[in-house]
């Protein structure tokens, strides 16, 4: 079971690089199914405005 958890963690790390809103990955093995389901939360509040570029460069 430890090996399956390790592999699922690696898949999760890879998937976190994707620009997803919701994600569901199922891995079917001969005797069980492993499922990874995640949803990214939208940021709450306002984003600060971008910093103005320094002038004179």
N, C-alpha and C positions, 0 to 999 in steps of 0.2 A: 504494500500500500504506500510506503514511503516513496518508492520510485514513481508511482503515478502522481502523487502530490507534487513531487519535484518537477516532473514534466509539465503538469498543469500550471505550475508557477512560472515556468519558462514561457509557456504559451501566453500567459497573462502579461508578462513583461513585454513580449513582442507585440501583443495586441494594444498595449497602452501607447504605442507609437502611432497608432492609426487615429484619424480624426473622427471618431465615432460619437454618436449620441447615446445609442444603446448597442449592446453587444451580447451575443449568445453563441457560444461554441460548445458543441457536443462531440465527445470522443467516445465511440462505441468500441468496447473491447469484447472479447469472447464471453466474459462472464459478468460484465457490468458496463454502465454508461457514466462517464464523467462529464459534468456540465459546468461551464463557466459563464455566468450571466452578470453583466455590469451595466450601469447607467451612469453617465457623467452628469453631475449637477451643474445647472446653469449658475454663473456667478450672481450673487445677490448684491444689489446696489449699483452704483455708477462707477464707470472706469474713469480714472483721472485722465485729463487731456494729455496728449503726447508733449514731451519737452520740446520747446522750440530749439532749432539748431543754432549753434553759436555763430554769430555773425563775424565777419572779418577773416574767415579761413579761405 
